[in-house]
Amino acid sequence: MSDTEPQGLRNKGFCEHGNNPAGCQLCAQRASQIEAPERSLEQRLDNVEKARRGVEQAVLLDAYLEKDGEHSLEDFLQSYRIEKNSVSEHLQERFSKVLSEWNGETETHAKIATWLEQITVEELGSYSPDNLGVVVLQGIVGKESVSAQGLMGHIQVEINGPFIVVYASSDEDYKKMHRADAGGSFHRAERTPLTYKNADLLPNILMVNGESGTTAAKETVEHERQHYINSKWMQKVSEVGADGQWTLATKEDWMKDEVLAYLKDGSEPERLNRLQDDLYKHLFENLQADETTKLRQNLSDIISTLSEADEFFPTKAARSLLVYHLIDIPLTRMPEVIKLLATYERQRGNPANTFNVPGKERVEINDGVIPPDPDDTTLPNLG
């Protein structure tokens, strides 16, 4: 995790529609669907209902990215039997952007994986998963800093779409990757230079303190995967003040990115309190005292509101719906919108682990979402 500018927060002052965000009617129209406080509660709940289909489609797109091979909007729609005319033009553009960038970076990382296999043979004489782990660690921290005999545990390397995931089974080896004690296990997947005698590679590397397959490791990857999706999806704020420091609005955007990632990995609301810890000190650095107080209070309000609404979002799938309801909502409005969404679920009579399916019973989802299997006749038509 960077203490300066996290990955994906580098736009040039334009929104995703190519306009000035302050004057973009498309952005304003989308935000007003749920946010507008002057609307009556009935009107706002009606807007949540209208927005829900697009939110469900976004959750399904998220699941679709787990599918191997080339991704496309047409294949996504077919996989979930979604009628194209049921997806707004705006969402089609956003979905296509996410899929295109996911495809491009997945292809790049597949090539990097091939190069790493070749480098492993050149450096250590033969390829094996253990040797690959040594070579990747050497690429991160320098060949002189590590050898196979110098590892305290073992390093596992997995290619996961647009990432290379590096698992360290010992704290000591994990700390080597960060060149210091990072104090936690959640770290943003970042472009990380791997330097070798005959090659310089720049993959997205996600470093995990733990072994592949453990619950904690899976949650870490889910968390970081959401950061990646956020970076492709969210309308980012990257404002620098007259003093050359990131503004409060930018820090609020970074905080929102973290809140969504924690929700997506299945964390209980109380776990978001770790965003107050030293690991996340960059979220509060260089702010005025009153701005720091405001940001901390906003986070506290979100945590307490989520705790009160937790019964309506009882599963990871339900929280996925919550994430995509909130992904276009500013951090400062999140408590209000979470309360609104809880009211919507209460009036609907079901926790948010059911999908509205026109003409059918609601489809319940628990620990995952409906898989992209076009041969499964039980799949709902969300069109």
N, C-alpha and C positions, 0 to 999 in steps of 0.2 A: 504494500500500500504506500503510495507516494505521499510525502509530507507537503508536496507542492500542488501539482496539477494532476488529479487522477485521470486515467485513460478515459477518453471519450468526452472530456470537457474542453475541447479545443475548437469550438466553432468560431467563425469569424464575425459574429454579431448578427447573423441571419437565422431565422427559424427554419424548420424543416421544409417549409413551403417556399423558401428563398426570399422571404420578406423581412422587413424590420419587425421583430416580435411585438413591439409596442403598437404597431398599426396593422397587424395581420388579422383580417376578419375571420379567416378559417380557424386560427388559434383561439380567438375570442369566442367564436361560436361554440367550439368544442368545450372550452372551459365553462361557459355559461350553462351548459346542459345540466350540470349538477350543482355548480357553486352558488348561483345567484341567490343571495339571502332575501332579496325583496319578494321572491316568489312565495306563494303559499306552500305549506307542507304538502298538500295534495298535489300541487303542480310539480314540486320537486320530486316526490315519489314517482309520479308519472314519468318524469324524465329519467329516473333511475331505471325504470322498467324498459323504456325505449333504448337506453344505452346498454342494457344487459346482453342483448344478442351479440353486439360487437365485442363486449368483454368476454363472453363465452368463446367467441371465435378466436380471440387473442390467446386465451388459455389453450385452446386446441392447437394453435400455431406453435406455441411454446412446446407442447408435447411432440408435435410433428418434427421439430428440430432434432429429436432423439433418433429419428429414422436414419438409417445408413443410406449413403448414395446421394445423388444430386437432388436438390430440393427446388421446387417451383410452385408458383401460386396455383397453377392448374392442377398439379398433382396433389397439393394440399387440399384443395376444394373437393377433388374426387375422393381422396382418402376418407374424408369425413362427410361425404355426401352433402356438401354445402352448395346451394345454388349461388352462382356468381353474382346474380342481381340482388341477392340478400346481403352482400358485403358492400358497404359504402365505397365510393371511389376513393375517398380519403384513406380508409383502412386498406384497400387494395394497394395503394401506393406505399403505405407504411409496411405492409406485409412483404411486398415485393422487395423493398429496400433491405429489410432484415434478412430475407432469404438470399438475396444476391450477395450481401456482404458475408453471410455465414458460409455460402458456397465457396467464395473466393478465398477466405482465410482457411477453410477446411482443406482446400486443394493445396494451398501454400504449405500447411503444416504436414500434409501427407508427403510432400517433396522433402521437407526438412527431416522427417523421420527416416526417409531413405538415405539422405546424406549422413545422418547420424550413425546409421548402421555401417556405412562405408568408413566413416571416421573411426568408429570403434575398432574395426578390423585393422586400420592403419596404426592406431595408437597402441592397442593391446594385443594384436596378433590374431584375435578371433572374436566372433560375435557371440554374445550371450546376453540375456536380460540383465544379469548382474554387471557385466562389463559395460553395457549401455548406461546403466545407472552411474557407474564411476565416471565415464566419459562426459555425461551431461553435467555432473557435479564439477568436474574439472573445467568444463566450459564456462561455468558460472563463477567459480571462485579462483580459477587459475590452476594449471597443472601442478605447479610447485607446492600448492597448498593441500593437495589430497592425493592419495594413492589407494589402491584396492586394500592394501594392508592397513591403511590409516583410518578406514571407516570404522565407526563404533557400531553401526548396524548395517542395514543394506538400503540401497536406493532403488525404488521402483519407478519406471517411466511408462506412462500411458499416453497415447494420442487420443484426445477426446475432442473430435470436431476441430474447432479453431483454436484449441489449446494443446500444450504439452503439460500434462500433470506430473509433477515430480513428488513422490512420497518418500519421506525420510522416516525410518523406523526408530531412530534415536534422536533425542533432543539436541545432542551435540552436533550431529550432521545437519540437522535442520538449521541450527544457529549459524553453521558455516555458510549455508546458502544465503542467509541474510547478512552475513559478515558481522553480526551482533545479535544479542538476545532480543528478539522482536516482542516477546512477552505474550504471545497469543497464537492462535492457529488459523485465523481468518485473514487472508491477505489477497488483495486484488491481483488478478491475473494481469501481468504487465509485459510489455515488450522487454525482453531480457537478452542482452548480447551474450552469445556463446562464441568464445574466441579460440580458434585452433590454428595450427601451423599453416594449413592450406585453406582455411575457410573462416568466414565470419558470418554467423547466423543471427537472426533477430526474431525469434518466435515469441508468441504469447506463452509465458510460463506461469503456471499456478503451483506454488510451493505449499505442500501440505505436511503438517507435523503429525505423522501417523501412517499406518499401513493401509494400503488399498483394501477396500471392502468393509472397513469398520464403519459403524454408524456415524462417528464424528467425521471421518474422511468424506463420506457421502454427503453429509450436510455442508461441509466446506466447499465441495465441488458445486453443489446446488446453489450455494450462496454466491460464489464467484461467477457462475454461469449467468445468474440474474444480473449481476453487475454488467456483464458483457451485453446482455439483451437491453438493459437500461441505456447503455451507451449508444445503441443503435436506434432506440425508440424514443427516449425522452427528449423534449425540447430543452436543451441545456442552457444554463446561464453561466457565462464566463466573463464577469465584470471585474475590472481592476479600477480601484479608486485613484484619486489624485496623488495619494501617497505611494502608489505602486503596489499596494496590497490587494488581495482578493476581497471583494465586498461581502457584506452580510448576505445579500441575495445569492451570491455564489456559494457561500458556506451552507446556506439553507438547501441549495440544490444538492450539494455533496451529502448532507445529512439525509435528505429524502432518498437518495440513491442507497444509502446504507439501511435505512428503515425498510425499504422495499425488499432488499436482499435478505434481511433477517426474517421478514414475514414469509418469503418464498422458501427459505430452508426449513420452515416448520418451527422456528423458535417461539417459545412462549413470550408474551408481551414483556415480562419482567427482564428477559434477557437483553432487551434493548437498552437497559441501564448501562451495559458495558460501553455504549457509545460515549459515556461520560468519562471513561478510563483513559489512561495515558496512551494506550495504543491508538486512540483516535484524537489525540491532542491537536492534530493539524486542523480538525474541524473548528477549533476555537481560537487558534493562534492569530495574532495581529488584528483582532477585533477590539473595538472600544468596549469598556466595561459594561455599558448598558446593552450593547449588542450581544455580548457573551451571555448576559443574564437572560435576554430575550430568547436566544437560541436554546439555552438549557431549559428554560421554562416551556418552550414550544415542544421540546422532546418529552418532557415530563407529562405534558397534557396529552400527547399522543399515546404514551405508555398507559396512562390511567384510563383513557378512553378505550383503548384496545382491550384492557383488562375487563372493563365493564361490558364490552361487546363480545367477549371471547366465546360465549356460548353459541353465538350465531355463526362462528367461523371455526368449527371444531376440528377440522382436518387440514392436511396440507393442500388438498384439492380446493377446499373452501377458501383457504388463504390465497391460493393462486387467483381465484376470482377477485378477492379483495385487492390484491396487488394491481391487477389490470383495471379495476375501478379507480384506483388512486394514482395511476402512473402519470396522468395528465393534471393532477391536482397539486397546487403549490403546498409546500410543507406547512405554511401558516394556516391553511384551510383544512388540513387533514383531520383534526379532531372533530370539526363540524360535520365533515362528509362521512367519517366513520360512524358517527351517531345516526346520521341519515340512513346509511346502509343497514345499520342494525335495526332501525325502525322498519325499513323495507322488508327485511327478513322476518321480523316479528309479525308484521301484518300478513306476509305471505304464508306464515304458518309452518315454515321449515327452515332448519339451518341451511347455510349456503353450501351444502355439499350435494345439492341437486341442481340439475340443469333444467331450465324451462325448454320444453320441446313442443312446438306447435302441433296440435292434433294428437298428442300422445301423453302418457303419464310422464311425470318428471323422472329423469334418469339420475339415479343416485351414484355418486362417485366417492370413494373413501380415501385410500392412501395414494391414489394416482389419478390420472384422468383417462378418459376413454381412449384406447389405443388406436393408432391409424391402421386399421385392418379392413380394407374394403370388402373382404370376403365374409366378414362377420355380419350376419343379417340382423343382429341386435343393435347395431349402431343407429343412433337417432339421426334424423335429418334436421339439421339446424338451419335449413334454408327457409 
